Amino acid sequence: MTQTPKTSARYDGLAEWYDEHNAAAADSNREPLLDLLGPGDGLCLDLGCGTGQNLQTLRSTGRTVVGLEYSADQLGLARQRATDGEALVQGDAADLPFADEVFSTIAILWLSTDVEDFAAVLREAARVLHPSGVLVFYGAHPCFNGPHTESRPNDGRIVHPTYRTVGWHPPAPWWGEGGIRERLGMRHLPLADLLNAFTAAGLTITRTVEPRTDPVPWVLALRAERR
């Protein structure tokens, strides 16, 4: 397994570029995310909140949002989007600075490709999630969106043999130019490893969605509960 460069080192200094580059994707995923979340109340942790592009979406469900982000620069932009009632905390997703069982909802959005040990993140998320609480995962589809995939004309995809290579992938020749991952690299976890990490953390997946944003799904969304 290759080591992931520190998130703070990769995103600090690039927060404004990332925020602008990712705006369209955040908008296109808003409705599928809302459908998966449903209305709710109580505390909701936006785990890896980045520049805060999803704060308003989470807030609109009726929940009180708390954001956690490792990159100081990204957190600075998130603070510009936060309301007076929202707490934003700098911290490590694999070592959360929260007590046990304090959140009724946890949203993990586009984080699995940036952390060294996503299984550890899920274990920590399960720890701070209230019993019967809901965790929503929304991120890169491990089969069709990753360092092993190559986009083709007419929304096609080629899957390279590096699909089974777990860990950090530097940019590959087929990644294209100018994208977030071409600039920052990407961590990959095969589908079986991703799903097994939920089970190992004591989370039960109750719904799986491949949002219809393209003919070949590039997003995988999961709703899980702590039981």
N, C-alpha and C positions, 0 to 999 in steps of 0.2 A: 504494500500500500504506500503510495506516495503521500508526502505531507502537504497539507493545504497551507498556502501562505496566509499569514495573519490577516483576518478580515479588516482590521483597522488599517493595516498598511496598504491593502489593496483599494479600499474605498475612500479613505481620507485623501482629500485633494481631488476626488472625482465625483463628489456628491451632486453637484449641480449638473454636470454632464450626464450622470446616471439618471437623475430625476427627469431631465428633459427627454432622454432617449427612451425611458420606460413609460412615459405618460400615456401613450396610445394603448399599450398593452394593459395597463391598469384599468383604463376605461372599458376596454372590450371584455374584460373579465368580471366587471362589477355585477352584472345580473346573474351569471352562474354562481358567483360567490354568495350573493344574497339568497338565492334559492336554496343553497346548501345550508346556510346558517339558520334561516328562518328568524322570526321575531324572538326576543328574549329579554332578560333583565339580569341584574347582578353585574359582577365584575368580569370583564373580558380582557384577556391578555393578548395583545398583538405582539407575538414573539418573533423578534427580528423585524421591527417595524420599518426599518430603512428610513426613507425620507418622509414617511407619514402619508403616502399616497392612498392607503386603505383606511386611515383613521375615520374619515367621514362615512365610508361605507359601513364600517362596524358600528359606528355611533348611531346610524340611521335605523338599526335593528332594535333600539331601545336599551342597549347595554351601556354600561359605564366602562370606558376604554382606558387601559393602562398599556403604554408602549414600552418595549425594551429593545435596545439596539446597542451593538458593540462599537460601531464606528461613530466617533464624536462628530465628524463632519456631517454624516447623514442625520444624526440626531438633531443637529442644529437646524436643518431644514424642516425636520418633523415638528419641531417646536413652533415654527411659523404656521403650521396647519392645525395645531392642537387648540382646543378650547380651554377656557380657564379651569374647567373641572377635570381635565385629563392630565394624568401624571405620566411623564416620560422619564425613563431610567436608563442610564448606561450600564450595561452588564453583559455577562457571558451566558448564552443560551444553554450551555451545558452545566452551568453552576448558578442557578437562579437565586437572586437575593430576596426571595419571598418565603413566607412560612408555608407549611403544608396546608393543602385543601382550601385555598383562599379564593380561587377563581371558579366561576360557574361555566365559563367558556374560554377556550384558548384557540387562537387562530395562528396557524403556522403557514405563512404565505411566501412562497418563493425563497425558502431558506435552505432546503436540503442540499442544494448545489453549492453552498458556501461554507458549510461547517465541516470540521474534521470528523466528528463522530455523531452522526444523526441519531443513532440508537441512544446515545447518552442524552441528547436533547429531548427525545421522547420520554425517557425515564424521568428526567427532571420535570417535564410538562405533566406527566401523570402524578408526580408527587404533589404539585401545587394545585392540581385540578380537584375540585370537590367530587366526592362520590356521586355517581350518576351525572356528573358534568359532561359537557360536550367539547370535543376537540375537532377542529376542522383543519385539514391539510389541503393546500392548493399550491401546485407547483409543476415543475417540468415532468412530463411523462417519461418515465425511465426507458421505455421501449423506443419511442419515436422522437425524443427531444433530448439530446445529450451530446457528449463529445464523440460518440460513435455514429452519429447520424449526419447525413449529407442531404441538403435540400436539392430537389430536382424540379424541372419545369412542371407546370400544371399541378402544383401542390404535392408532388411525389416525394418519397424519402428513400434513401439507401441506408441500410444499417450495416456498419462495419464490424469486423470481428472483435474490436475493442469493447463491445458491449459488456463483456464479462470482466473487464479490467476495473476493479474497485479502487477508488481513490481519486487523487487529484490528476487532472489531465491538462497539460498546457495546450495552447491553441494548436489545432491540426490544420493541414493545408486545405481541407474541405469545409472549414468553418465559414468562409466568406470574410468580408472586410467590414469594419465599422460597427460591428455589433458589440453588445455588452460582454459576451463570453469570449469573443475574439480578443478583446482588450484585457479581460480580467482572468481568463481561465475558468475552469469548471470542475467541480467534484461530481463523481458519478456513483450511484448505488443502484445495482440491478433491481428489477421489480420484486423478485422473491425476497431479497435482502430488505428492501423497504417495507414490504408487508409484514415480514417476520419481526421486524423491529417494533411494530405496533403491538403485536401479540406478546413479545417479550417484556414490554413495558406495562402490561396489564390492561391494554386498551382493546376494546372490541369494535371492529369496523362494522358499521350498520348501513352504510351507503357508499357506493363507488360511482363516480361520474367521470365521463370523458366529454367535457363541454364541446359542443358542436361549433367551434370557432373555425375549423378547417376540415377538409375531407379526411386527412390523416391527423388523429388527435395529438396535439403537442402539449396538452395540459392533462394532468391527472388530479382529481379532487376526491377526497375521502372525508367522510364524517364518522367519527368514532366516539365511544363513550367509555368512561371508567366505571367498571362494574365490580 
